Amino acid sequence: MAQNRRAKSAQAGPGFESLLARIEEIVARLEKGDLPLEDSVQLFEEGMRLCTDCTRLLDQAETRVRVLLEGEPPAEAEAQSEPAS
C-alpha cells in the first residue's frame, strides 16, 4: 500500500521538499547578485511558479489534515478550501 502511494506521488511530480530545495537554490543564486538581468528574471519566474506549486501542495495537505481531525467528508472539506472568486 505504501509503495502504491509512493508510485502515485512519483508520477504526480516533485514533492514539496524537492520544490522547496529548488526555491532555496534559486534564492541563493539571486542573492549572489552576479547573474545577468535576463537570467535573474527567468530564475525569479521559476521561483514564483515553484512557490505556487508549494502553496497548492500545502493547501492539499491542510485539507487532508482537516478531514482527519474533523471527520468531514472529503468533498465538503475541499469545497471549503476553495478560494472565493
N, CA, C and O atoms as a GROMACS GRO file, in nm:
protein
  340
    1MET      N    1   0.083  -0.119   0.000
    1MET     CA    2   0.000   0.000   0.000
    1MET      C    3   0.087   0.125   0.000
    1MET      O    4   0.062   0.218  -0.076
    2ALA      N    5   0.190   0.128   0.085
    2ALA     CA    6   0.279   0.244   0.090
    2ALA      C    7   0.354   0.259  -0.042
    2ALA      O    8   0.378   0.370  -0.087
    3GLN      N    9   0.390   0.146  -0.104
    3GLN     CA   10   0.457   0.152  -0.234
    3GLN      C   11   0.366   0.212  -0.339
    3GLN      O   12   0.411   0.289  -0.423
    4ASN      N   13   0.238   0.179  -0.334
    4ASN     CA   14   0.141   0.232  -0.429
    4ASN      C   15   0.132   0.383  -0.417
    4ASN      O   16   0.127   0.454  -0.517
    5ARG      N   17   0.129   0.433  -0.292
    5ARG     CA   18   0.124   0.579  -0.270
    5ARG      C   19   0.249   0.646  -0.322
    5ARG      O   20   0.242   0.753  -0.382
    6ARG      N   21   0.366   0.584  -0.298
    6ARG     CA   22   0.491   0.642  -0.347
    6ARG      C   23   0.494   0.644  -0.498
    6ARG      O   24   0.542   0.741  -0.558
    7ALA      N   25   0.443   0.540  -0.561
    7ALA     CA   26   0.440   0.536  -0.707
    7ALA      C   27   0.351   0.646  -0.762
    7ALA      O   28   0.387   0.713  -0.858
    8LYS      N   29   0.234   0.665  -0.702
    8LYS     CA   30   0.144   0.772  -0.745
    8LYS      C   31   0.209   0.908  -0.724
    8LYS      O   32   0.196   0.997  -0.808
    9SER      N   33   0.278   0.924  -0.611
    9SER     CA   34   0.344   1.051  -0.581
    9SER      C   35   0.453   1.080  -0.682
    9SER      O   36   0.469   1.195  -0.726
   10ALA      N   37   0.529   0.980  -0.721
   10ALA     CA   38   0.636   1.000  -0.819
   10ALA      C   39   0.579   1.040  -0.954
   10ALA      O   40   0.639   1.120  -1.025
   11GLN      N   41   0.463   0.985  -0.990
   11GLN     CA   42   0.400   1.020  -1.116
   11GLN      C   43   0.342   1.160  -1.112
   11GLN      O   44   0.333   1.226  -1.216
   12ALA      N   45   0.301   1.206  -0.996
   12ALA     CA   46   0.235   1.336  -0.982
   12ALA      C   47   0.333   1.451  -0.996
   12ALA      O   48   0.291   1.563  -1.023
   13GLY      N   49   0.460   1.426  -0.979
   13GLY     CA   50   0.559   1.532  -0.990
   13GLY      C   51   0.642   1.543  -0.864
   13GLY      O   52   0.628   1.462  -0.773
   14PRO      N   53   0.728   1.644  -0.861
   14PRO     CA   54   0.816   1.657  -0.745
   14PRO      C   55   0.737   1.688  -0.619
   14PRO      O   56   0.632   1.753  -0.622
   15GLY      N   57   0.789   1.641  -0.509
   15GLY     CA   58   0.724   1.665  -0.381
   15GLY      C   59   0.758   1.802  -0.325
   15GLY      O   60   0.842   1.874  -0.378
   16PHE      N   61   0.692   1.835  -0.216
   16PHE     CA   62   0.709   1.965  -0.152
   16PHE      C   63   0.856   1.992  -0.118
   16PHE      O   64   0.908   2.100  -0.144
   17GLU      N   65   0.922   1.892  -0.060
   17GLU     CA   66   1.060   1.911  -0.015
   17GLU      C   67   1.153   1.941  -0.131
   17GLU      O   68   1.240   2.028  -0.120
   18SER      N   69   1.137   1.872  -0.244
   18SER     CA   70   1.225   1.898  -0.358
   18SER      C   71   1.194   2.034  -0.421
   18SER      O   72   1.286   2.103  -0.467
   19LEU      N   73   1.067   2.073  -0.422
   19LEU     CA   74   1.032   2.207  -0.472
   19LEU      C   75   1.094   2.314  -0.383
   19LEU      O   76   1.150   2.412  -0.433
   20LEU      N   77   1.085   2.295  -0.253
   20LEU     CA   78   1.140   2.392  -0.159
   20LEU      C   79   1.293   2.400  -0.173
   20LEU      O   80   1.350   2.508  -0.166
   21ALA      N   81   1.357   2.286  -0.192
   21ALA     CA   82   1.503   2.286  -0.211
   21ALA      C   83   1.541   2.365  -0.335
   21ALA      O   84   1.640   2.440  -0.333
   22ARG      N   85   1.465   2.350  -0.442
   22ARG     CA   86   1.494   2.426  -0.565
   22ARG      C   87   1.472   2.575  -0.542
   22ARG      O   88   1.551   2.657  -0.589
   23ILE      N   89   1.368   2.612  -0.470
   23ILE     CA   90   1.345   2.753  -0.438
   23ILE      C   91   1.464   2.808  -0.360
   23ILE      O   92   1.510   2.920  -0.388
   24GLU      N   93   1.515   2.732  -0.265
   24GLU     CA   94   1.630   2.777  -0.187
   24GLU      C   95   1.753   2.795  -0.275
   24GLU      O   96   1.830   2.889  -0.255
   25GLU      N   97   1.772   2.706  -0.373
   25GLU     CA   98   1.883   2.721  -0.467
   25GLU      C   99   1.868   2.851  -0.548
   25GLU      O  100   1.964   2.925  -0.566
   26ILE      N  101   1.748   2.875  -0.593
   26ILE     CA  102   1.721   2.996  -0.672
   26ILE      C  103   1.748   3.121  -0.589
   26ILE      O  104   1.812   3.215  -0.637
   27VAL      N  105   1.700   3.122  -0.466
   27VAL     CA  106   1.721   3.238  -0.379
   27VAL      C  107   1.871   3.262  -0.359
   27VAL      O  108   1.917   3.376  -0.366
   28ALA      N  109   1.946   3.156  -0.335
   28ALA     CA  110   2.090   3.170  -0.314
   28ALA      C  111   2.158   3.229  -0.438
   28ALA      O  112   2.244   3.317  -0.426
   29ARG      N  113   2.118   3.182  -0.555
   29ARG     CA  114   2.179   3.235  -0.678
   29ARG      C  115   2.141   3.381  -0.700
   29ARG      O  116   2.225   3.461  -0.740
   30LEU      N  117   2.016   3.416  -0.673
   30LEU     CA  118   1.973   3.554  -0.690
   30LEU      C  119   2.041   3.646  -0.589
   30LEU      O  120   2.076   3.760  -0.621
   31GLU      N  121   2.059   3.598  -0.467
   31GLU     CA  122   2.121   3.681  -0.363
   31GLU      C  123   2.268   3.711  -0.392
   31GLU      O  124   2.320   3.812  -0.347
   32LYS      N  125   2.333   3.623  -0.468
   32LYS     CA  126   2.473   3.649  -0.504
   32LYS      C  127   2.484   3.775  -0.588
   32LYS      O  128   2.583   3.848  -0.580
   33GLY      N  129   2.383   3.801  -0.670
   33GLY     CA  130   2.380   3.924  -0.748
   33GLY      C  131   2.474   3.928  -0.867
   33GLY      O  132   2.501   4.036  -0.920
   34ASP      N  133   2.525   3.814  -0.910
   34ASP     CA  134   2.621   3.814  -1.020
   34ASP      C  135   2.564   3.764  -1.153
   34ASP      O  136   2.639   3.741  -1.248
   35LEU      N  137   2.434   3.748  -1.160
   35LEU     CA  138   2.370   3.699  -1.282
   35LEU      C  139   2.328   3.816  -1.371
   35LEU      O  140   2.296   3.924  -1.322
   36PRO      N  141   2.329   3.793  -1.502
   36PRO     CA  142   2.272   3.895  -1.591
   36PRO      C  143   2.123   3.913  -1.561
   36PRO      O  144   2.058   3.823  -1.508
   37LEU      N  145   2.072   4.027  -1.596
   37LEU     CA  146   1.932   4.060  -1.566
   37LEU      C  147   1.836   3.955  -1.619
   37LEU      O  148   1.747   3.910  -1.546
   38GLU      N  149   1.851   3.915  -1.744
   38GLU     CA  150   1.758   3.818  -1.804
   38GLU      C  151   1.759   3.686  -1.728
   38GLU      O  152   1.654   3.626  -1.704
   39ASP      N  153   1.878   3.639  -1.690
   39ASP     CA  154   1.887   3.515  -1.613
   39ASP      C  155   1.820   3.530  -1.477
   39ASP      O  156   1.752   3.439  -1.429
   40SER      N  157   1.839   3.646  -1.415
   40SER     CA  158   1.776   3.672  -1.285
   40SER      C  159   1.624   3.670  -1.297
   40SER      O  160   1.556   3.613  -1.212
   41VAL      N  161   1.572   3.732  -1.402
   41VAL     CA  162   1.427   3.735  -1.421
   41VAL      C  163   1.373   3.595  -1.446
   41VAL      O  164   1.268   3.558  -1.393
   42GLN      N  165   1.444   3.516  -1.527
   42GLN     CA  166   1.400   3.379  -1.553
   42GLN      C  167   1.399   3.296  -1.425
   42GLN      O  168   1.305   3.220  -1.400
   43LEU      N  169   1.503   3.310  -1.344
   43LEU     CA  170   1.506   3.237  -1.217
   43LEU      C  171   1.394   3.283  -1.124
   43LEU      O  172   1.331   3.202  -1.057
   44PHE      N  173   1.370   3.413  -1.122
   44PHE     CA  174   1.261   3.466  -1.039
   44PHE      C  175   1.127   3.407  -1.083
   44PHE      O  176   1.046   3.367  -1.000
   45GLU      N  177   1.104   3.402  -1.215
   45GLU     CA  178   0.979   3.344  -1.267
   45GLU      C  179   0.966   3.198  -1.226
   45GLU      O  180   0.859   3.154  -1.185
   46GLU      N  181   1.076   3.123  -1.238
   46GLU     CA  182   1.073   2.982  -1.198
   46GLU      C  183   1.041   2.970  -1.049
   46GLU      O  184   0.961   2.887  -1.008
   47GLY      N  185   1.104   3.054  -0.969
   47GLY     CA  186   1.080   3.052  -0.825
   47GLY      C  187   0.935   3.081  -0.791
   47GLY      O  188   0.878   3.018  -0.702
   48MET      N  189   0.875   3.176  -0.861
   48MET     CA  190   0.734   3.209  -0.836
   48MET      C  191   0.643   3.092  -0.874
   48MET      O  192   0.547   3.063  -0.802
   49ARG      N  193   0.673   3.025  -0.985
   49ARG     CA  194   0.593   2.907  -1.023
   49ARG      C  195   0.606   2.798  -0.916
   49ARG      O  196   0.508   2.734  -0.878
   50LEU      N  197   0.728   2.778  -0.868
   50LEU     CA  198   0.750   2.677  -0.764
   50LEU      C  199   0.678   2.714  -0.635
   50LEU      O  200   0.625   2.626  -0.566
   51CYS      N  201   0.676   2.842  -0.601
   51CYS     CA  202   0.602   2.887  -0.481
   51CYS      C  203   0.454   2.856  -0.495
   51CYS      O  204   0.389   2.814  -0.399
   52THR      N  205   0.400   2.877  -0.614
   52THR     CA  206   0.259   2.846  -0.639
   52THR      C  207   0.235   2.696  -0.620
   52THR      O  208   0.135   2.657  -0.559
   53ASP      N  209   0.326   2.614  -0.672
   53ASP     CA  210   0.312   2.469  -0.656
   53ASP      C  211   0.320   2.430  -0.508
   53ASP      O  212   0.244   2.345  -0.462
   54CYS      N  213   0.413   2.491  -0.435
   54CYS     CA  214   0.426   2.462  -0.291
   54CYS      C  215   0.299   2.500  -0.216
   54CYS      O  216   0.252   2.426  -0.130
   55THR      N  217   0.244   2.615  -0.249
   55THR     CA  218   0.120   2.660  -0.184
   55THR      C  219   0.007   2.562  -0.211
   55THR      O  220  -0.070   2.529  -0.121
   56ARG      N  221  -0.002   2.514  -0.335
   56ARG     CA  222  -0.106   2.417  -0.370
   56ARG      C  223  -0.088   2.289  -0.289
   56ARG      O  224  -0.186   2.234  -0.237
   57LEU      N  225   0.035   2.241  -0.278
   57LEU     CA  226   0.060   2.119  -0.202
   57LEU      C  227   0.029   2.138  -0.053
   57LEU      O  228  -0.025   2.049   0.011
   58LEU      N  229   0.064   2.254   0.001
   58LEU     CA  230   0.032   2.282   0.141
   58LEU      C  231  -0.118   2.290   0.163
   58LEU      O  232  -0.169   2.240   0.263
   59ASP      N  233  -0.190   2.351   0.070
   59ASP     CA  234  -0.336   2.358   0.080
   59ASP      C  235  -0.397   2.219   0.078
   59ASP      O  236  -0.490   2.190   0.154
   60GLN      N  237  -0.345   2.132  -0.009
   60GLN     CA  238  -0.396   1.996  -0.016
   60GLN      C  239  -0.369   1.921   0.115
   60GLN      O  240  -0.455   1.849   0.165
   61ALA      N  241  -0.249   1.938   0.169
   61ALA     CA  242  -0.215   1.872   0.295
   61ALA      C  243  -0.303   1.924   0.408
   61ALA      O  244  -0.349   1.846   0.493
   62GLU      N  245  -0.327   2.054   0.410
   62GLU     CA  246  -0.413   2.113   0.514
   62GLU      C  247  -0.554   2.055   0.506
   62GLU      O  248  -0.616   2.025   0.608
   63THR      N  249  -0.604   2.040   0.385
   63THR     CA  250  -0.738   1.983   0.367
   63THR      C  251  -0.743   1.840   0.417
   63THR      O  252  -0.838   1.800   0.485
   64ARG      N  253  -0.640   1.762   0.385
   64ARG     CA  254  -0.637   1.623   0.430
   64ARG      C  255  -0.633   1.615   0.582
   64ARG      O  256  -0.702   1.533   0.642
   65VAL      N  257  -0.552   1.701   0.645
   65VAL     CA  258  -0.543   1.701   0.791
   65VAL      C  259  -0.676   1.743   0.852
   65VAL      O  260  -0.722   1.683   0.949
   66ARG      N  261  -0.738   1.845   0.795
   66ARG     CA  262  -0.867   1.892   0.846
   66ARG      C  263  -0.970   1.780   0.839
   66ARG      O  264  -1.048   1.760   0.932
   67VAL      N  265  -0.971   1.707   0.729
   67VAL     CA  266  -1.065   1.596   0.712
   67VAL      C  267  -1.042   1.493   0.822
   67VAL      O  268  -1.137   1.442   0.882
   68LEU      N  269  -0.917   1.462   0.848
   68LEU     CA  270  -0.887   1.363   0.951
   68LEU      C  271  -0.926   1.411   1.090
   68LEU      O  272  -0.978   1.334   1.170
   69LEU      N  273  -0.901   1.537   1.118
   69LEU     CA  274  -0.930   1.590   1.252
   69LEU      C  275  -1.078   1.615   1.275
   69LEU      O  276  -1.128   1.590   1.385
   70GLU      N  277  -1.146   1.661   1.175
   70GLU     CA  278  -1.287   1.698   1.192
   70GLU      C  279  -1.383   1.590   1.147
   70GLU      O  280  -1.502   1.597   1.176
   71GLY      N  281  -1.332   1.491   1.077
   71GLY     CA  282  -1.418   1.384   1.030
   71GLY      C  283  -1.512   1.427   0.920
   71GLY      O  284  -1.615   1.362   0.899
   72GLU      N  285  -1.480   1.535   0.849
   72GLU     CA  286  -1.565   1.581   0.739
   72GLU      C  287  -1.549   1.489   0.619
   72GLU      O  288  -1.441   1.432   0.598
   73PRO      N  289  -1.653   1.473   0.541
   73PRO     CA  290  -1.637   1.401   0.415
   73PRO      C  291  -1.542   1.481   0.326
   73PRO      O  292  -1.548   1.604   0.326
   74PRO      N  293  -1.454   1.415   0.249
   74PRO     CA  294  -1.356   1.484   0.167
   74PRO      C  295  -1.414   1.590   0.073
   74PRO      O  296  -1.354   1.695   0.057
   75ALA      N  297  -1.528   1.565   0.012
   75ALA     CA  298  -1.586   1.662  -0.082
   75ALA      C  299  -1.620   1.793  -0.010
   75ALA      O  300  -1.599   1.901  -0.065
   76GLU      N  301  -1.673   1.783   0.111
   76GLU     CA  302  -1.707   1.903   0.189
   76GLU      C  303  -1.582   1.983   0.223
   76GLU      O  304  -1.582   2.105   0.211
   77ALA      N  305  -1.478   1.914   0.265
   77ALA     CA  306  -1.354   1.981   0.305
   77ALA      C  307  -1.291   2.052   0.186
   77ALA      O  308  -1.241   2.164   0.201
   78GLU      N  309  -1.291   1.989   0.070
   78GLU     CA  310  -1.233   2.051  -0.048
   78GLU      C  311  -1.313   2.172  -0.090
   78GLU      O  312  -1.255   2.272  -0.133
   79ALA      N  313  -1.444   2.166  -0.079
   79ALA     CA  314  -1.527   2.281  -0.116
   79ALA      C  315  -1.497   2.399  -0.025
   79ALA      O  316  -1.498   2.514  -0.070
   80GLN      N  317  -1.471   2.373   0.102
   80GLN     CA  318  -1.440   2.481   0.196
   80GLN      C  319  -1.302   2.540   0.170
   80GLN      O  320  -1.280   2.658   0.199
   81SER      N  321  -1.209   2.460   0.116
   81SER     CA  322  -1.073   2.510   0.095
   81SER      C  323  -1.057   2.583  -0.037
   81SER      O  324  -0.953   2.643  -0.062
   82GLU      N  325  -1.159   2.580  -0.123
   82GLU     CA  326  -1.154   2.652  -0.250
   82GLU      C  327  -1.157   2.801  -0.224
   82GLU      O  328  -1.241   2.848  -0.147
   83PRO      N  329  -1.067   2.877  -0.288
   83PRO     CA  330  -1.070   3.022  -0.270
   83PRO      C  331  -1.195   3.083  -0.333
   83PRO      O  332  -1.240   3.040  -0.439
   84ALA      N  333  -1.249   3.182  -0.267
   84ALA     CA  334  -1.368   3.251  -0.320
   84ALA      C  335  -1.326   3.341  -0.435
   84ALA      O  336  -1.225   3.411  -0.426
   85SER      N  337  -1.403   3.339  -0.542
   85SER     CA  338  -1.368   3.422  -0.659
   85SER      C  339  -1.441   3.552  -0.656
   85SER      O  340  -1.424   3.634  -0.746
   0.00000   0.00000   0.00000
